[in-house]
Amino acid sequence: MDSYATFNDVLVRLFNEIMDIEERAIITEEFKDITNNDMHVIEAIGISTMKNMSTIARALSVTVGTLTISMNSLVKKGYVVRNRSEKDRRVVYISLTEKGRKAYRHHEEFHKKMIDAMTKDLSQEETQVLVKALTNLRVFFRGYPIEETP
């Protein structure tokens, strides 16, 4: 198989496998009440600082309206809290509850194991080449023109 066919095969299979395996790995008995999408919202919120809805929506490349649906569900399930700004009551900040932080750390651990597995036998030079290749792929995806459906 030539390198084009190999890359194509690996990327297509990898994308599908990551989505499937990640869902099965992170949606455990403890976190069975949330979806893989919910877990990515939790990841975008993060554990370091409170964020507003616009910041989180931008990080996920979704609209604030779309995010609101997920946020309402996560609040109801006890993963997220909303807090109004003391300076401007119109501004609402989002942060994780202890349950949400636990889910965040669980998801983070899966990603750590995935990265460790990917880089375990690579030299520093090979790692730099891999980072460059993956960065190029990300730039391609970010700039790929997608037609809006009516």
N, C-alpha and C positions, 0 to 999 in steps of 0.2 A: 504494500500500500504506500503511495507517495505521501509526502508530508501534508499536502492540502487535504487529502482524504482522511488522514489520521487526525489532523486538527479538527476537521469538521465533525468526525465521528466522536471524538473525545468531548468537544464542546457541547454538542447536542445531548449526548448521554449524561454528561456531567450536570448540565442545567437541570434536566429532569430528575436525576438522582438526588441532587442537593435539595430540591424542593420537597421531594418525597421523604428522604431520610431525615432532613431537618424537622419536618413536621412530626414524624414518629419519635424522634429523639427528644424534642423539647416539650411536646404535649404529652406529659406523663400523667399518671393517676393524680398527682398533686395539682397539676395545671390543666386538667381535662375540661375545665369550664371556659377556656379561651381557645382562640384559633391561632394558626401560624401568623396570620395578618395582625392579630391583636399583639402577639409577641413582638412583631416588628414595630408596632406603635410604641410599645413599652421601651424597646431599644432606642427609638428616636427621642423619647422623653428623657431618658438617661437618669442617672442618679446624682449627678453633681449639682445642678442648679434647676430652679423652676424655669419653665419656658412658656411662652404664650402660644396660642393655637397656630398663629401664622408661621412661627418659627418651626414648629413640629410639622405642619403641613408641607412647608417648603422642603424640609429634610426628606420627607416621604414622597415628594412629587405628586401630591394630591391637593384637592381644594379643601378649604376650611370646612365647607359643607360636608364633604365626604368624611373628613376626619371627625366631625362632630358626631356622626353616627357611631363610629367606633369608640369615641371617647365616652359617650353616654353609656354604652355597654360596659366599658371598663370601670367607670365610676360605680355603676350598679353592682358589679361583681367584686368591688372592693380593692381594685388594683391601683386606682388613680383617684386623686382629689383635685378639686378646683378651688383656687383661692383668689379673691379679688385683691387688686393692688390697693395699698393704703393711699398712694399718691393720686391715683386715677381709678375710681371705682368701675369705670367701663372696661378696664383691662383685667383679664382673667388669666392667672398663671396656673399651669398644670404641673403636678409633681406626683411621684409614686408613693404609695403607702408602703408599709413594711412588706406586705404581701407582694406588691408590685416590684419592690427592690429584690425580693427573693426570686421572683420570676426573671428579672433582668440578669441576676447573677447566674441563674441556671442556663439561660440563653447564651450568655457570655462564655460560659464554660464549654458549651458545644462548639462555639466558634474557635475558642483557643485550641481545642483538640483537633479541629479541622485544619487550622493553620500549622500546628505542630506536625501533623501527619504529612502535610504538603511539603514542608521544608526540612524534614528530619535528615535526609541524606544529601542535602544540597550544600555545596561550598558557598562561600560568601559571593563569589563571582556569579555562580549559577543563580543564587537568590536575587542578585541585582538584575540579571537578565529576565528572570521570571516576573519581578516587579515591573520592569519596563514593558514586557509583553502584556501583562494584565492591565497596566495603566493605559497602554494603547487601545486595548479592547474597550475599556471604560470610556475613553474619549470617543471612540466610534459609536458606542451605544448612546452616549449623551448627545451626540450631534446627528444621530440618524433621524431623517425626516419621517414622521409618522402622520399619515392622513387622518384627520378627524372624521369619525363616522357621524352621519346626520341623525 
